[in-house]
Amino acid sequence: MSGGGHDPFAALDLPPAVKVQTLKLLARISQAASADELWRASDRAAGFVLGLETVEALDAACVKALYGVFDGAATARRVEQAQ
């Protein structure tokens, strides 16, 4: 994640435990050393959000935003790996 102090979660009201896990998952995505590692990290992140969605821990807008954050991070990592 880049952005010089920009918090992608500032607009989201995530419970502390959810934010901590989200940051850990984002770190795994951004540090993936191979395409397979990236796929596994992205899949795990999507499963995490699906779990939150399933138990209705977050509202629909927050769930959609989290999917977007993880998708964006995975896309950025794929671009980095391709260079």
Stockholm file with secondary structure:
# STOCKHOLM 1.0

chainA/1-83         MSGGGHDPFAALDLPPAVKVQTLKLLARISQAASADELWRASDRAAGFVLGLETVEALDAACVKALYGVFDGAATARRVEQAQ
#=GR chainA/1-83 SS CCSTTCCTTTTSCCCHHHHHHHHHHHHHHHTCCSHHHHHHHHHHHHHHHHHHHHTTCSCHHHHHHHHHHHHHHHHHHHHHHHC
#=GC SS_cons        CCSTTCCTTTTSCCCHHHHHHHHHHHHHHHTCCSHHHHHHHHHHHHHHHHHHHHTTCSCHHHHHHHHHHHHHHHHHHHHHHHC
//
